[in-house]
């Protein structure tokens, strides 16, 4: 069977890539400028040609002659509801146009671009229209949709926008996978209840492990960030129960949800919660591996880092593997 060749842009640690690989796609080439993810990506995708430089500098000489598709999530900070929301006026927001440039350069059958829900805000409507028009002008029929990962076999509430385009000459329209295929929704018990107790990070949140490659059936990366909790963190309840899906796994350990073994936080006044004093010992952040499980990474997907904050960043920036796989299966059926 002919392999479907993929170019991955803004690859990060490879959550989107692993989903497509699980669906039978061949990740031939990847591109990521963040050096902190390089060891993680190369360990988990040893056969992929990984280009470790800015997409701005990627040209035809770096790429194969042919790809069936391009996948990737351009940096989302400029569109984030939690950020300054500069959108296309932020240099990171403009990296969307580099994505379009590469798309126009190689003209694959399809592309997929993923981003945060903030891109759908009314203040960004003109920017989003500009982006979709750019994709259309280089020859693609474009559609986009806001998906919540919890509807697609992922134990987490996580809303993200997926923009998918099909080359005009194929005369096809992409249909997103329907909601309701996976009932009941996965929860925290499904995801992490079988994991052993993790280790707290070392001083200054350094990792416990000199090498993250597991030995003797160890579960890798099972350690958690230590330290105080910010006033922003304490402004909301950060505990979901075992029978609930997780809060969104964010790209920072300081914002990692609290383990479901702790009692729900108590509201004491507007925008201020506190831990139940009787059970203070139970309030710890989810571990790196617990977050990875919630993002549906398998345990044999190993993350490499010295500072534990880098691990949370890699995992929180990723597309949940299972969601990526479900979308990839639909792309394969409908387009390839």
C-alpha positions, -999 to +999 in steps of 0.1 A: +000+000+000+013+034-010+022+055+021+007+090+024+035+114+028+033+143+054+052+175+060+048+186+096+053+223+104+056+237+139+060+201+150+068+207+187+071+174+206+049+156+180+014+151+193-003+159+160+023+139+142+018+108+163-019+109+157-014+110+120+013+082+122-012+061+142-037+066+114-012+052+088+004+084+075+042+087+069+057+118+086+085+123+061+097+157+072+092+179+102+102+215+112+106+231+146+128+259+157+125+252+195+157+234+204+141+222+237+119+198+218+146+184+194+157+154+215+121+144+224+110+146+187+140+127+173+137+099+199+101+093+191+103+099+154+138+085+145+130+080+108+117+116+102+139+142+086+137+169+112+146+205+101+156+225+132+154+261+120+128+288+116+101+282+090+111+316+076+143+300+064+128+268+050+129+266+013+124+240-015+159+226-010+150+215+025+119+196+013+111+165-007+096+169-042+062+156-031+039+155-001+003+144+002-004+168+030+009+195+054+000+195+091+009+219+119-002+244+145+014+278+141+022+295+174-010+303+193+001+329+219-009+358+197-045+345+195-048+332+231-077+344+252-052+345+281-026+365+262-025+400+248-046+389+217-025+409+192-034+383+165-020+390+131-002+421+144+021+399+164+051+384+145+041+350+158+006+355+143+022+363+110+038+328+109+005+317+095+016+334+062+048+313+063+026+283+065+007+295+034+040+302+016+052+265+021+017+253+011+019+272-022+054+260-027+046+223-027+008+222-034-001+190-015-036+175-016-046+189+018-035+208+048-044+210+084-037+240+107-046+239+144-050+269+167-066+281+200-103+291+202-093+327+207-088+330+169-126+329+166-132+360+187-150+388+170-120+411+174-100+387+152-127+382+126-110+402+099-077+384+106-093+350+103-110+360+071-076+372+058-060+339+067-087+317+051-086+340+020-049+334+017-054+297+018-081+300-009-060+322-031-033+295-034-059+270-046-076+254-016-112+249-005-111+258+032-133+249+061-128+252+099-144+241+131-141+245+168-137+210+184-136+200+221-112+171+226-135+156+252-159+147+224-133+126+207-121+100+233-098+125+251-102+128+289-099+166+288-120+197+280-098+213+254-113+236+227-092+242+196-099+254+160-090+231+131-086+246+097-086+221+069-082+227+032-084+205+001-068+213-032-094+227-056-088+202-084-098+173-061-133+188-060-140+175-025-154+189+007-141+178+041-166+166+067-154+168+103-159+137+125-192+139+142-197+143+180-212+114+199-190+086+185-174+080+220-199+077+249-194+080+278-167+105+276-133+095+291-125+108+326-095+111+349-100+077+364-098+062+329-066+082+322-044+081+352-058+060+381-034+032+375-002+053+376+021+049+406+028+079+429+051+103+411+083+120+424+084+156+434+109+176+413+143+184+427+154+218+439+147+246+414+123+222+396+151+202+381+143+167+368+150+136+389+163+117+360+197+119+343+183+099+314+146+098+307+148+065+288+130+040+311+146+009+325+130-022+341+095-013+330+096+022+346+070+046+335+090+076+322+085+113+332+064+105+363+074+136+384+057+168+392+065+205+396+068+218+432+065+254+445+039+279+455+006+286+436+000+321+422-030+343+431-043+337+395-042+300+400-060+303+433-087+324+418-106+293+405-111+257+416-084+237+400-096+202+410-116+179+388-130+147+404-121+112+392-153+108+373-148+141+354-125+150+324-095+171+332-093+208+328-073+219+298-036+209+301-018+242+296+018+249+284+032+256+318+037+236+350+025+264+372-009+261+357-011+223+358-044+211+374-044+196+408-045+158+411-081+145+415-072+127+448-076+161+465-109+176+476-124+203+454-111+238+464-133+260+486-145+294+474-140+320+501-148+351+481-150+364+445-120+352+425-104+336+456-103+299+465-083+279+490-073+244+496-091+224+523-068+228+553-075+193+566-061+177+534-033+200+524-009+171+517-032+159+489-029+191+468-002+185+442+001+194+406-005+166+380+028+150+371+044+152+336+033+117+328-002+123+341-005+153+318+009+133+289-017+105+296-045+132+296-032+144+263-034+107+252+003+102+247+013+065+252+037+057+280+064+047+255+065+083+242+094+097+262+100+134+269+135+147+274+143+178+296+164+191+324+139+216+338+106+201+345+088+233+332+100+224+297+082+191+299+049+207+308+054+232+280+059+205+254+029+185+265+006+215+269+014+228+234+006+195+218-025+184+200-041+154+219-029+123+201-063+106+199-080+137+186-053+140+159-057+104+150-095+106+146-092+136+123-064+119+104-086+088+098-113+111+083-088+128+061-075+095+048-110+082+041-123+115+024-092+129+007-064+104+003 
